[in-house]
Amino acid sequence: MNISKIANLKYFYKHTKNVSKILSFITFSLFIVGIFWGLYIAPKDYLQGDSYRIIYVHVPAAWLSLQVYIVMAVTGFIALVWKIKIMEIISIQSASIGAYFTLIALVTGMIWGKPTWGTYWVWDARLTSELILLFLYIGIIVIYSSFTDKRQGAKIAALLAIVGLINIPIIHYSVEWWNTLHQGPTVTKFEKPSAHITMLMPLLYMLLVFNLYFVTVLIKRVRLGIFQREKNTKWMENYLND
């Protein structure tokens, strides 16, 4: 498929309506399977018992909080350099999605931390840098919303997103660079994974489902962003009247 077609706002808006509906159904179905797998099929942890099962939401949300930020920053950079409108929209629409993933990661981490550490929160490197990530997302959303000229607001938001990329490796490697209560890598240690295969497989499955959920929501958000920008154009009026 021609990339220039996909990047065209009119083409994207017209050809993704049914795609988003199909993806929504698939994502919901796969999510139900994943929750059942994690809650009822995966075995108990020999130390944490059933409390570890929150990992099947916490870890995917934490991963997506980083992944979405990278998507936001990269598409923002492309929009700044090559002036591609749809990249600008993808970048700014990713902010709210990433903020929700980050919030879910923080809340589920606090819930998991209580029975594991005896407290909901500790100011260690991983948790503090993840909290900073949430503030970055919120800052980008607020900055964009404060501009009447949304094109200018998107440029400033993209610059902040690019600068904030420095926080991503800090979050990822914080458990290796500093002494912290937070457990080390689980998914990325393929040579000697921390989790047994019966626990690791549903976790990888949920990572896939969360990624699919991100794509599904992003398509819907991008369509909303296109509508907000193009609602007064002739092609949008003709499309809505058909």
C-alpha positions, -999 to +999 in steps of 0.1 A: +000+000+000+012+035-009+025+053+023+015+086+008-021+075+006-021+064+043-006+098+053-034+116+035-059+127+061-089+122+038-078+087+028-070+077+063-103+089+077-124+073+050-107+039+051-102+032+088-138+034+101-145-003+097-109-012+106-113+004+141-146-015+146-130-049+137-099-042+159-121-032+188-140-066+187-108-086+183-090-067+211-119-072+235-121-109+227-084-114+232-083-094+264-110-116+279-089-147+270-058-131+285-075-122+318-088-157+322-054-172+313-036-150+339-062-153+367-072-189+365-048-209+343-014-196+352+000-212+384+005-194+418+038-179+425+057-198+452+065-166+471+037-141+463+008-165+458-020-150+438-010-114+444+015-116+416-013-120+390-016-082+388+016-085+367-006-093+337-019-058+337+009-039+354+038-050+332+021-045+298+008-011+310+043-001+321+058-013+288+032+006+268+038+037+288+074+038+274+065+025+240+038+051+234+061+079+245+086+068+219+059+067+192+048+102+203+083+116+202+093+099+169+061+110+151+065+145+166+100+146+152+088+135+117+061+162+118+086+189+127+111+179+100+089+168+071+056+187+080+034+156+077+001+164+092-010+129+101+023+124+121+015+156+140-020+142+148-006+108+158+020+124+181-005+146+200-032+119+202-007+095+216-002+117+247-035+109+263-032+072+256+003+071+271-009+090+301-036+064+308-011+035+304+013+053+328-014+059+354-025+023+352+011+012+356+016+034+387-017+024+403-013-013+397+023-011+409+011+006+442-015-022+447+011-048+440+037-031+462+015-032+494+016-070+499+052-073+484+070-044+501+046-035+529+039-001+515+021+014+485+049+037+475+087+041+478+107+069+462+131+046+443+145+053+408+119+032+388+088+046+405+100+082+406+111+082+369+077+066+359+059+094+378+080+119+359+068+102+327+032+108+338+040+145+344+056+147+309+025+133+293+003+157+313+026+186+304+024+179+267-014+176+268-017+209+288+007+228+265-011+216+234-045+225+248-033+260+258-026+270+222-054+284+200-032+277+170-031+239+172-004+236+146+019+257+167+008+239+199+017+206+183+052+218+174+059+229+210+045+197+223+067+177+199+098+195+211+089+187+248+083+151+238+117+148+221+135+164+251+117+141+274+130+110+256+160+111+280+137+098+307+129+065+288+163+048+292+164+060+328+131+042+335+141+011+316+176+007+332+169+022+366+167-013+383+201-021+369+218+013+375+206+019+411+197-002+442+160-004+442+131-024+457+116-029+423+123-063+408+146-066+378+138-075+342+113-103+336+104-103+300+137-092+284+158-119+300+151-146+274+183-165+281+174-170+317+139-156+323+128-147+358+094-162+353+085-198+346+073-205+311+037-211+324+037-176+338+058-160+310+035-171+281+003-153+294+025-122+301+038-121+266+002-127+253-010-097+273+018-076+260+005-084+225-031-076+235-021-043+250-002-034+218-033-042+198-054-021+221-030+008+216-033+005+179-071+003+181-075+033+204-049+053+184-068+048+151-100+061+169-081+091+184-065+100+150-098+099+133-111+122+160-081+145+155-087+146+117-123+154+122-115+183+146-091+198+121-110+191+089-146+195+100-151+227+081-135+214+048-156+205+018-145+169+017-155+163+053-189+179+048-195+157+017-183+126+036-207+132+065-236+139+042-232+107+022 
